[in-house]
Structures are given as C-alpha cells and as structure tokens.
Amino acid sequence: MKEFDDFNFSVEKYTKDLTRECVGGSDLQQRKKEIEAYNETTAATLKQTCKKNYMEFIQTAKEISHLESEMYQLSHILIEQRNILATMTDGKTSSRLKAESLEVESSTVAEDVENSHATRAVKEMVQGFNGNLEGKTFLNEGALIELDANDYRPIQRVFFFLFNDVLIVCKVKHDKRLDFLTEYDPKKIAVINIKDLDGVKNAINIITPDGSKIYQSITAAGKTEWIEKLEEAFRFDQQKKPKKGQAPQPPTRVKQQSKASTPEKETTPQSPGEPKSLEDQTPEWLSTASEEIQTLVAQRHFEDAQELIKRTQDFMRNENRKKIPLADVIENKVKQQELKLINVLLKELSNSHNRNLQIALRAAKRPLKILVEMGRYRQASATLLKVCAVSLRVAQREARRNNADISELFFCDLTQVACDFLTAFEQQPACVSALVVWCNAELQYFASQLIKHYLTKGTSLETVAKCVERVRKPSTKLTEIGLDISYHLEGLLRTTLESLIEESKERLLDSVGRTEESWQPYNLQTKSNLKRLLLELDVLGIDVRAQATGDTWMNLTQSTVVFIRHFLQLTEHCGCLAKCETLLQSLELLLKELFVAQHSLKPPSDMAVDPNFVMKNKIFLVDNLLPIAIEKFRQISGRQCEGLRELHTKMSRQQGAPLPRQRSVYTTDVF
C-alpha cells in the first residue's frame, strides 16, 4: 500500500496495473478488501491525529491564558511600584512644603500635588480620553477584571481611575496600554458587595445607568478598598459642605446685628444658632432609606427591605413628617422601591414552580409570607395558584407515563394546596373565593384528562366502575377542610358515563343468545371443575349446590350458569356506579333489559327438548338469581333497585305450573 503515499500517485495507472496483475474476480475482491481495510486504518489514524492536535491546542491555549494572567499580575505590580515611587517623590515635595508653610496649607498643597499627578497620569496613559480633570480630587486607581453576569466568566481586564465626581473605566490592551471605555458619575451608581462563591471571589456589582456590571479584584483588601472609595466619592459633597457652609455665617450674623433697630430684630439672628436646621433634623437612615432598600433587594434580603419600608412609612405617619423638608421626595422614592420589591417577590413566587408540588410550596413560602405582610393578597394568591396549577399538571403527566394512580395523586395534591392556601390567607376570607374558582378549573381539567385517557369509547363497564370508584374515594378528603367537590365531579363525568352505560347495554344485549344452546344439563367433565364453579358462585353470593347432580353435572344449562356469574358481576359494577343518583335510572334499565333478554330465550321449534327443564331454568333465574341481585345492588349502592323489584314481582305472578311431559301413545287393531 505504499503506492498510495506517493506524491505522484495516479488512480488510472494504479487501476490498470491492478487489473493486469490480478487473475479472476477473486483476486480483485481480495485486493478490494485490502484497500478498504487500509482506508479504515488511515481514517482511524487521521482521527487520532486530529484528536491529539486538538488536545495540544487546548493545552497551548491554557498555557497562553496562564501567561496572560501572569503578565497581568506583573503589570499590576509595576503600576503599584510606579505609584509608590510617585508617592515617595510627592512625599519629598510635600515635606519641603510643610517646612515652609502652615499645616493647613501643607495638606492642601499635598492634595493638589496628588491630584495633578493623577491628572497627568490619566492624560499620558489613557488613549481616547478628552475629559477635563482640573479641580477634581483624586481618590483611587487600580486594575480589575470584568465578569459576565450570567456565568461569571472573565470578559476583559479594566483599569479604574476614581475622582470625586467621575469614575473613568479603561480597557487594558495586550500591549499593556489603556484604552478609554466610558465614564460614570459616582453619585449615579450603586455598589453591591457580592458574597464569595465557589468559583468567584472578591467581586463587586456596580449598578450603572447602562446596567449592572460585575468586577473582580485580585485581593480581598483591594475589593474592600474599592467599596470604601466609591462610597467616599458618593458622599464627597456631603462631607465637604459643612466645612464650607459655616464660613459665611459670621458675616451674615454681624450684618443682621448692625441693621437691627428693635429688640425683636436683635433676637432673630440668634434663632438659627440655638436649634438645629430643618435639614439637620432628618435622620441619616431616612435620607438613605431608598438606596439601602435597593441594596437589600439586590442582595435578596427581602425581609430586611420590607422591614425598612415599614419603618419608613411608620415614621412618615407621625408628627415627625412636618420637621422633614424633603418628606415627599423621600416618601416617593420609598414607594418606588416598595413597588420594585413587590415585582421582585411576585417574580420570585412565579419562578418557584417545580415538578414536585411539595418543593414548589416550600419555595413559595418566603415570598408569599412577605407579600401577605405587605398587603398584596390578591396578587400573591393568584400567582401561587398559577404555580400550583403548573405543578399539578406536570405531576399528572408523569403519573400517566408511569401508569400510576392519578386520582389519588390529584386529590392529595389538591388537598395539600388548599390546606397551605388557607393557612397562608387565614386572615383574608375574600381570597377563599379564588381558591374555589381555581379548584373548579383544575377539576374540569382533571375530568377532561380522565375522559380522554381512561373513559374512552369501548371501555368495559368493569373498567369504568373501577375508575370511577378510584376517583370518588379520594375526592371525599376535601370535605375535611370544608370543600365538597364530589357533586361537581359527578356532573362533569355524567354525560360520558351515561354514554358508556348505553354502549355497554347494547353490546351485552347483542351477546345474549349468540352461543348455541343445547338445552341440556351442564357437564363440567371433572369433579375439580364442578368444585371450582361452586366456589366462584359462592363468592358472588349465590348457592347452586342443590342443582349439582352426580360428580360432574349441573341441573342447569351452560348458558344459564354463565349468565348467573356474569349478571352478578355486572350487578356489582352497576352498584358501584349507582352511588351517584343521576346514573341510577340508566343502570336499572341495563340490568332489567339484560335479565329480560336472557329470560325470554326459547329453544328452536325443531329441537326436541324437555319443556320442564326449560321452565326450571327460567324459574331458577326469577326465584333465586333475581332476589340475590336486588340485595347485592342495595348493599353496594345503598339504594333500592326499583326496576328489578318490579320485574321480580311481575315475573313471579306470570310463572305457571310445569307442563306435563309428553308421552307416546300406542294404538293397535288386534282386537
């Protein structure tokens, strides 16, 4: 096979040489198999080579990533060293200035030097930044890593320059140059501390006008420093105002005293100095309440956020409101945060659905409790019922796939939902109507699925009775909590059950008389068969031992024995269905017509049979079978079967004495 590896390989030449060398088709087939085997071997080798190259490529990419990380750390170390050297240089300059000027002037000069140094560094290092940094106070700088908000995957390396009123965000390029990305006002952003997770540590969430962004610091100390510096930039003007605001007060006071002409005017300039101003009387926690609520919601501390909202609202209802000049503004902000909290809780509640209803209800307890405490009863109840509906229907589908009992599962889940709902909204009776409406809707859906999958056309009456009985028993559990849906369930299934009963009646009536009847005593062939038959009929509630003759004979026809067993079984099924009064009339008619059809069977006119034996079978049906069927129906359903009772009375009167047996009369003409 070395010819295939040759660079000048020709298919036509190889084919001609091959046909010249091979003798007969067997040699060609052998060479074909060899070529195919070589083809498979070559393909497998190529796959292994590709896999090996791919693994080497992945390993190389990992090494490159590690190298980039190391280069980034080296870059960060170099930047810190540069800052240290600049600080040492500025320290020498500031110490020289301190020796020449007063303490206040020296601090101002040091701050100006630091600001000028930072301004110069930004202009030299950041490409594409054209902003004005004159007169701004430098607070902090450093490198961070921007992460993806969904999977915390690193996106890019960034570098921050923080001043008192601007945050400059730069991208660190591969050549370690800084490329300007954007800038933010520190007063219009919010910083949220992110707890350390398995894959992410030292991360902070910065909420900007463009959206939420996540950044990661190299060390925990760097993360803490950034949170403090951003908070300092946010409150920078509030910290500077008191120092600058007290300076103009003495001149105004002197000016007012110089213009005072009466004792009343002399007292007026002293009034601002005695009590605090209206702005100072606003509590600090109240002025930052809206920001604190937003932070708590972002950190999923919903209970603390709700408690702070309630505290703010209670404070605003008191007389303290008159002492707060910005009360309306604060109240509107808190109101907006309250609406945001409600939306977050409703979304949290709607996302708590699960295949397992218990897990869904457990997950819904926390947001549900907070919403109830906030007075959002209707929204909370509607959302909870939607979540439960999804879980119920998913559980029903899973049960059908696994051939499990869906009736027990459905009503147990419905009972659990009702109990938890009434517990959560115990103080709100108006929400109970929503529960009733929801139960009605779920019951309709359950009945439709029951009809679609279990009560289909052609289903036997035995299967129908078992299915309905499995549904009725667990439905009574809801009556323990005051919710009776049995009557409504019977109404939803009534039309389908009546059609199935009518269909079964037609099918059973058609089967009567189909088999050929010899109108002779029934021979069961063996003693064991006779014994087994007697035991089966004993279980059904009828004793036919008086009709047994000999070792294997029954003094009844085979069709009569089969009908006795079948009719008693059918009576049990009809008794189960007749527990609902609406189906009683249809079931009585079924039993009555079936019994009349069997009782009216007659032997053909051309068949020689004993009429007394035929009459004996009919008398046994009326006198023995019919009373037992009437009593069994009453015991199971708890109702009297009036149709069979009337039929028994009527047929008992119509029965006459047995006909005399025909005898042969011989005549002779001897005499």
Secondary structure, 3 states (H helix, E strand, C coil): CHHHHCCCCCHHHHHHHHHHHCCHHHHHHHHHHHHHHHHHHHHHHHHHHHHHHHHHHHHHHHHHHHHHHHHHHHHHHHHHHHHHHHHHHHHHHHHHHHHHCCHHHHHHHHHHHHHHHHHHHHHHHEECCCCCCCCCCEEEEEEEEEECCCCCCEEEEEEEEEECCCEEEEEECCCCCEEEEEEECHHHCEEEECCCCCCCCCEEEEEECCEEEEEECCCHHHHHHHHHHHHHHHCHHHHHHHHHHCCCHHHHHHHHHHHCCCHHHHHHHHCCCCCCCCCCCCCHHHHCHHHHHHHHHHCCCHHHHHHHHHHHHHHHHCHHHHHCCCHHHHHHHHHHHHHHHHHHHHHHHHCCCCCCHHHHHHHHHHHHHHHHHCCCHHHHHHHHHHHHHHHHHHHHHHHHHCCCCHHHHHHHHHHHHHHHHHHHCCCCHHHHHHHHHHHHHHHHHHHHHHHHHCCCCCCCHHHHHHHHHHHHHHHHHHHHHCCCCHHHHHHHHHHHHHHHHHHHHHHHHHHCCCCCCCCCCEECCCHHHHHHHHHHHHHHCCCCHHHEECCCEECCCHHHHHHHHHHHHHHHHHHHHCCCHHHHHHHHHHHHHHHHHHHCCCCCCCCCCCHHHHHHHHHHHHHHHHHHHHHHHHHHHCCCCHHHHHHHHHHHHHCCCCCCCCCCCCCCCCC
